[in-house]
């Protein structure tokens, strides 16, 4: 990330020198000094906000990574659950077939006796 920090030097509008493009004239000394104070305060607030945004971005990236891991685990769990359901259904069907076969054998045996 580029250096977006605002320094007090960058924020000064009055330095007591002759007026230039971004500087005020010497007659406006009081206004310039007050503006410098306001700009320094603004710079501090902006720098604080930049740090907070960077921290939130990092936290967001960590959260996204955790969510991806959870989604992968959920997919694995769903596949395993589907496999178990299919296995249960197949086992239930096999038990029912065996039960019918045993009943048929019992009927055949009872008829033969």
C-alpha positions as CSV (number, residue, x, y, z in Angstrom):
1,X,0.0,0.0,0.0
2,X,1.3,3.5,-0.8
3,X,2.2,5.9,1.9
4,X,-1.0,7.9,2.4
5,X,0.1,9.3,5.7
6,X,-0.3,13.0,6.0
7,X,2.6,14.7,7.8
8,X,2.4,18.0,9.5
9,X,4.8,19.4,7.0
10,X,2.6,18.4,4.1
11,X,-0.4,20.0,5.7
12,X,1.1,23.4,6.5
13,X,-0.5,26.3,4.6
14,X,1.5,29.1,6.3
15,X,5.2,29.1,7.1
16,X,5.8,32.9,7.4
17,X,7.5,33.2,4.0
18,X,6.3,35.2,1.0
19,X,3.1,33.9,-0.6
20,X,3.5,31.0,-3.1
21,X,0.9,28.9,-4.9
22,X,-0.2,27.1,-1.7
23,X,1.0,29.5,0.9
24,X,-0.8,32.5,2.4
25,X,0.6,35.9,2.7
26,X,2.3,37.3,5.9
27,X,-0.7,39.5,6.6
28,X,-2.8,36.4,7.2
29,X,-0.4,35.0,9.9
30,X,-3.1,34.4,12.5
31,X,-5.4,32.7,10.1
32,X,-2.5,30.6,8.6
33,X,-1.4,29.4,12.1
34,X,-4.9,28.4,13.0
35,X,-5.3,26.7,9.7
36,X,-2.0,24.8,10.3
37,X,-3.3,23.6,13.7
38,X,-6.6,22.5,12.1
39,X,-4.7,20.7,9.3
40,X,-2.4,19.0,11.8
41,X,-5.5,17.7,13.7
42,X,-7.1,16.6,10.4
43,X,-3.9,14.8,9.4
44,X,-3.8,13.0,12.7
45,X,-7.4,11.9,12.3
46,X,-6.9,10.8,8.7
47,X,-3.8,8.8,9.6
48,X,-5.7,7.2,12.4
49,X,-8.5,6.3,10.0
50,X,-6.1,4.9,7.5
51,X,-4.6,2.6,10.2
52,X,-8.1,1.4,11.2
53,X,-9.1,0.7,7.5
54,X,-5.9,-1.3,7.0
55,X,-6.6,-3.3,10.2
56,X,-10.2,-3.9,9.0
57,X,-8.9,-5.0,5.6
58,X,-6.6,-7.5,7.2
59,X,-9.4,-8.8,9.5
60,X,-11.6,-9.1,6.4
61,X,-9.0,-11.1,4.6
62,X,-8.6,-13.4,7.6
63,X,-12.4,-13.8,7.8
64,X,-12.7,-14.7,4.1
65,X,-9.9,-17.3,4.5
66,X,-11.7,-18.8,7.5
67,X,-15.0,-18.9,5.6
68,X,-13.4,-20.7,2.7
69,X,-12.0,-23.3,5.1
70,X,-15.5,-23.7,6.7
71,X,-17.1,-24.0,3.3
72,X,-14.6,-26.7,2.3
73,X,-15.3,-28.6,5.6
74,X,-19.0,-28.2,5.0
75,X,-18.7,-29.7,1.5
76,X,-16.7,-32.6,2.9
77,X,-19.3,-33.1,5.6
78,X,-22.1,-33.1,3.1
79,X,-20.4,-35.6,0.9
80,X,-19.8,-37.9,3.9
81,X,-23.4,-37.5,5.0
82,X,-24.7,-38.3,1.6
83,X,-22.5,-41.4,1.5
84,X,-23.8,-42.5,4.8
85,X,-27.4,-42.0,3.8
86,X,-26.9,-44.0,0.6
87,X,-25.1,-46.7,2.6
88,X,-28.0,-46.8,5.1
89,X,-30.5,-47.0,2.3
90,X,-28.6,-49.8,0.6
91,X,-28.2,-51.7,3.9
92,X,-32.0,-51.2,4.6
93,X,-32.9,-52.6,1.1
94,X,-30.5,-55.5,1.6
95,X,-32.0,-56.3,5.0
96,X,-35.5,-56.2,3.5
97,X,-34.5,-58.5,0.7
98,X,-32.9,-61.0,3.1
99,X,-36.1,-60.8,5.3
100,X,-38.3,-61.6,2.3
101,X,-36.0,-64.4,1.3
102,X,-36.1,-65.9,4.8
103,X,-39.9,-65.6,4.8
104,X,-40.1,-67.3,1.4
105,X,-37.9,-70.2,2.7
106,X,-40.1,-70.5,5.8
107,X,-43.2,-70.7,3.6
108,X,-41.6,-73.3,1.3
109,X,-40.5,-75.3,4.4
110,X,-44.0,-75.1,5.9
111,X,-45.6,-76.3,2.6
112,X,-43.2,-79.2,2.4
113,X,-43.9,-80.5,5.8
